[in-house]
């Protein structure tokens, strides 16, 4: 198994098709419609392969956010998934660890890592904390702006990991963009 870093602009057609197939398989019912991303194209990607076949994907979005009026630079995790046949074999952990290494190396530019998940357990093992905040975000779906969301999220877990040693906590999170 191999993990490679890509800038979004480096993703070529064949790789894009493989990413789309993986996303469609891992996130049934979402409707990617041939896209290799959910809401927006990520800035960076970590792609896990075996024998030239994409088996894991972790997209990263670099964005400023505001927590209780304090600006924080966050590396957001998007479209993180592993092929069903490779789950439990270390690919997901390897992708996550590679992203954490990158974030730590660039902590002069990034305060923390942010993600949204249904299952917080893997992230808790890696030092992430669950955020209990009221959130404001740009609601988009299928390339359409639907408005501004402003509520507490109860059907998913918002999680954060500080890369600077300073806690990232508060009551009000303004994502300054779309929800991952």
N, C-alpha and C positions, 0 to 999 in steps of 0.2 A: 504494500500500500504506500502511496506517495501523496504528499500534500504540496500544492503549488499555490503561490500568491498571484493574483491577477488584478491589474487595474481594470475597471469596467470597459474601457476603450479597447482592451486587448482581447475581449471575448469574441471569437470568430463564430461563424454560422454553425459549424458542426458541434462545437462545444456548447453553444447556446441551445441547440436541439437536445443535447444530452441533459443539460441542466433542466430544461423544460420537462423532459420525460421523468426525471427524478422528482421534481416538484409536484407534478401531476400525480405521481404514484404515492408520494408521502403525504400530501395534503389533499385528499380526495374531496371532491365537491367544491373546491375553491373556484375552479374555472380560470386557468391561466391563459387560455385562448392562444396558445403558441408562444406566450411570453416566457422569458427566463427570470422573471421577478413577479412579486405580488402587487404592490402598490406603486413603487417607484424603483428605478434602477439603483442598485447600491453603488457606492463609490469604489469599493474594493471587494474582492471575493477570495476565499480560500476554497480550493477544489481538491477533494480527495479522489484519487483514481486507483484502480487496480487493472493491470493489463490494458491500459488505454481507455477504460470504461469509467465514467463518473459514478462514484458510489457515495460521495458525501459533498455537502455544500454548506458554506457559511458566508452570507453576505454581510458587509459592514458599511454603515452609513455614518459619516462624520457630520456632526451637527451641534450647534449651540442649543442649549435648553436653559430654562430659568426655573430655579427652585426657590420659592419664597422671595423672588426678586433678585436672587444672586445668579449670575451667569455661570454656567458650567459647560465645558466642552466634553461632549459624549461621543463615544464610539458605539453606535447602535447595532445590535445583532438582528439581521433579517433573514428569513427563509433558511433557517438552520435545519438541516435534515440529513438522514443517512438511509441508504437503500435498506429495505427490510431484511435482506439476506446477510447484511453486514452489521446489524445492530447487535450490541453486546460484545463486539470484537475489538473495541478500542478506537474506531474511526471518529465517533462523535467526541470522545474525550480528547483525542489528538487534535481535532479541529479547534476545539475550545481552548486547549492549552496553547496552541500556536497563536490564536488571537490574543490571549492574555499576555504572552511573551511580547507580541508586537505592541500592545497597549502599554506595557510596562517600559519598553524601550523608548517609547515616544510620550512618556508621561509629562514632558515639558509642554506638550501640545494638547494632551487629552487628560481630563480630570478623572473620567471613569467610563465604565461600560454599562450600557443600558439594554434591557431586553424585555419582551413580553412573552409569557409562556403559560401553558395550561398546567404543566408539571414542573414545580420548582426544585425537585429533589437533586437532579444532576448539578444544578447551579449552586445550590446551598453547599454542596460538597467542595465547590471551588471558591468559596468565600463570598458569594453574592448574598445580598440581603433583600428581603421583600420590602417594597416601599408601600406604605399605607398613606396615599395622597389623593387629593382631588386633582383631576387632570384636565387640561385644556389642550385640544389638538385639532388639526385640520382634517375634517372628514372627507375622504375621497374613496371612490369606488369606480373601477373600470374607466379610469382616466377622466372622471367627472368630479368636480368639487361639489360636495353636498352641504357644506356649512362648517360651523365650528362646534365641536363637541366640548362639553364642560360638565364633567360629572366624576363621581368616584366609580372606578371600574371594579365590578364584583365578579365577573365571569372569567377573569384571567389574573395572573400575578405579574405585577410590574417589579422588575428586579434591577439592582444596581450593584456595581463593585467599584470601589474607589481604587484608583491607580496611584494616588499621591499620598496616601496615608491619612488624608483629611476625610472625615465622614461626609457622605452625601445624603443629607436628610432634610426633611421639611414637610410642610402640609400642602403646599400648592405647587404643582408641576405644570409648567407651560412648555409643551414639547416644541413649540415654534416650528411646527410642521406636522406631517401625518403620523399616525400611530403605526408602529411597526407590526 
